[in-house]
Amino acid sequence: MTRYARPLLALLFLALLATPWLMRHFGRRAVVAEATSDPRTRYGFRMTESSRTAGLNFVHAAPTLDAKLAHIMPQVASMGAAVSVVDVDADGHADLYVTDSQEGSRNRLYRNRGNGTFEEIAAALGIAALNEASTGVSMGSAWGDYDNDGFPDLLLHRWGRQELFHNDGGRAFTRVSEQAGLPTWANINTATWLDFDRDGRLDFFMGGYFAEDVNLWALSTTKIMPQSFEYATNGGRKYLYRNLGGGRFEEVSAARGLASTRWALAVVAADLRGTGYPDLFIANDYGVSELFVNEGGRFREVGRQAGVGYAPKSGMNAAVGDVLNQGRFAIYVSNISEEGILIQGNNLWVPTGGDAKTLPTYENLARSMNVDLGGWSFGAQFGDLNNDGTQDLYLVNGYVSASRTESYWYDYSKVAGGHEVVISDAKNWPAMGTRSLAGYQAKRVWVNDGAGRLVDVAQMVGVTDRHDGRSVALADFANRGMLDVVVANQRGPLLLYRNDVAPGRGWIGFDLEGSCRPDTPASQRCSNRDAIGAQVTLHWQGQQQVQEVLGNSGFCGQNQRRLHFGLGAATVADRAVVRWPSGKMQEIVHPSINQVHVLREPA
């Protein structure tokens, strides 16, 4: 035996003795690693894309505009994919309305069968064939029960003629656009329902993008682009329609303080000060955001004073959420970021001061909370995806996905830095060809850690698509106590991510209904039937969180009206306080968890 053999044999003997311990120790660690690879264990949920099995076989198509825009058509015709959640027949199941934008194409209304599948019924109800070049194409939809009959009506905003359809009991729709006095032509890219004067009847707001005299199919001039990439004011105007009852509306934007011609892409109406009146936050492209506080039914723009209207960016999303569980709403605005080229960064405006008697003030905490970089960002929504008691954030992105090897960024940057004369005339913009601009981007699913930071877990929980995302909406499609996600993609498929939350996480839902009815006297104080504008503050285990029933939210999106709260490991909720749009207060002590509470406004 050599001088080295004895030590080698000793080591081998020790290794054999240690094998059982090694197997127990490292084997256990391997099992743990395997278990934690399940995203439900690590992050509390996982998502599975299920559009085809659910019967959602829709693919969005973009419009073909005037030939004078052919060289930059992918940019100009880069919007129109939008999705709204609506219970169209009031059967308790969330349905989907999806807009298409190609001339001659059809919008889709997917009715939820309640068994995990959907059936398409838009044509049967008369709200499908709404994209003709002579009258314009769809950009999005907003649903609200304007006559308080219990069925949500459809406001379709378009580049072209705006449309309003009355819901006839969930069986058909009647076009009432002329009766409502809608504009015959406007390039509207965002809209929402709200009761801005709190009279119990839903009003609606619409925000223009291109100016009203621009017909994108028959241009009289190519000088239709923004005059600046930072301070453009040559966009579309704002419209505010007050509900007069009987299906009649009057346009009151100027009289109510909404005179602006910035390039509006997203609006959210929510009570940001605790006054009981809904304020308006507008994310504008090519400029600053605008915050219009509602002072008793009249609006005043305070963006700069509040701290949200001083930094010009490319605002494309407006969503609110109580992200810090402080009983007040933060505002999320998406912008553009491309590593090594342009870092605008998204904004998370968190309230730091102000109340009903003073102006609100905000601080941008997007960077410190890790939600600033989202690529070329579009729609985003707040929601508790893993039922842990904190609001998470889902964001979609991507502008034009074409060539995987050629980029348009260099030419785009030359235009952005040009003189007003260069920027405003489309003929000066370099041709795109087949080049991409911020294409094939990974989505963001930021999970709230409850300590002031959000972590992107998109790839780990199953959100792996790289389509050009536009609109996103949240809803519990199977009434399981879990928020699913539906995404509309520009020139891409409609996606449905079904959620699977880890067991042992509680939740509670609130489905609110206002007491106004079609025959309610105008003098009677009541809330609109949809309860849009109602706030629920839930208290549990020393925590609180506020949510509001919103009209629209995000970018051309509308979530389910039902409010969903996660509770984590809590087995009991202390109380829920409801503030109705009429001003009435209601308290539910120890509401049962893991169920939906249907609340009707007290008479």
BELVEN-V412244 format. One record per residue. SS is DSSP state (H for helix, E for strand, L for the rest). Layout:
BEGIN
SS / SS
END
This chain:
BEGIN
L / L / L / L / H / H / H / H / H / H / H / H / H / H / H / H / H / H / H / H / H / H / H / H / H / H / H / H / H / H / H / H / H / H / H / H / L / L / H / H / H / H / L / L / E / E / E / E / E / L / H / H / H / H / L / L / L / L / E / L / L / L / L / L / L / L / H / H / H / H / H / H / H / H / H / H / L / L / L / L / L / E / E / E / E / E / L / L / L / L / L / L / L / L / E / E / E / E / E / L / L / L / L / L / L / L / L / E / E / E / E / E / L / L / L / L / L / E / E / E / L / H / H / H / H / L / L / L / L / L / L / E / L / L / L / E / E / E / E / E / E / E / E / E / L / L / L / L / L / L / L / L / E / E / E / E / E / E / E / E / L / L / E / E / E / E / E / L / L / L / L / L / E / E / E / L / H / H / H / H / L / L / L / L / L / E / E / E / E / E / E / E / E / E / L / L / L / L / L / L / L / L / E / E / E / E / E / E / L / L / L / L / L / L / L / L / L / L / L / L / L / L / L / L / L / L / L / L / L / L / L / L / L / L / L / L / L / E / E / E / E / E / E / E / E / L / L / E / E / E / E / L / L / L / L / L / L / L / L / L / L / L / E / E / E / E / E / E / E / E / L / L / L / L / L / L / L / L / E / E / E / E / E / E / E / L / E / L / L / E / E / E / E / E / L / L / L / L / E / E / E / L / H / H / H / H / L / L / L / L / L / L / E / L / L / L / L / E / E / E / E / L / L / L / L / L / L / L / L / E / E / E / E / L / L / E / E / E / L / L / L / E / E / L / L / L / E / E / E / E / E / E / E / L / L / L / L / L / L / L / E / E / E / E / L / L / L / L / L / L / L / L / L / L / L / E / E / E / E / E / E / E / E / L / L / L / L / L / L / L / L / E / E / E / E / E / E / L / L / E / L / L / L / L / L / L / E / L / H / H / H / H / H / H / H / H / L / L / L / H / H / H / H / L / L / H / H / H / L / L / L / L / L / L / L / E / E / L / L / L / L / L / L / E / E / E / E / E / L / L / L / L / L / E / E / E / L / H / H / H / H / L / L / L / L / L / L / L / E / E / E / E / E / E / E / L / L / L / L / L / L / L / L / E / E / E / E / E / E / L / L / L / E / L / E / E / E / E / E / E / E / L / L / L / L / E / E / E / E / E / E / E / E / L / L / L / L / L / L / L / L / L / L / L / L / L / L / L / L / L / L / L / L / L / E / E / E / E / E / E / L / L / E / E / E / E / E / E / L / L / L / L / E / E / L / L / E / E / L / L / L / L / E / E / E / E / E / E / L / L / L / L / L / L / E / E / E / E / E / L / L / L / L / L / E / E / E / E / E / L / L / L / L / L / L / E / E / E / E / E / L / L / L
END
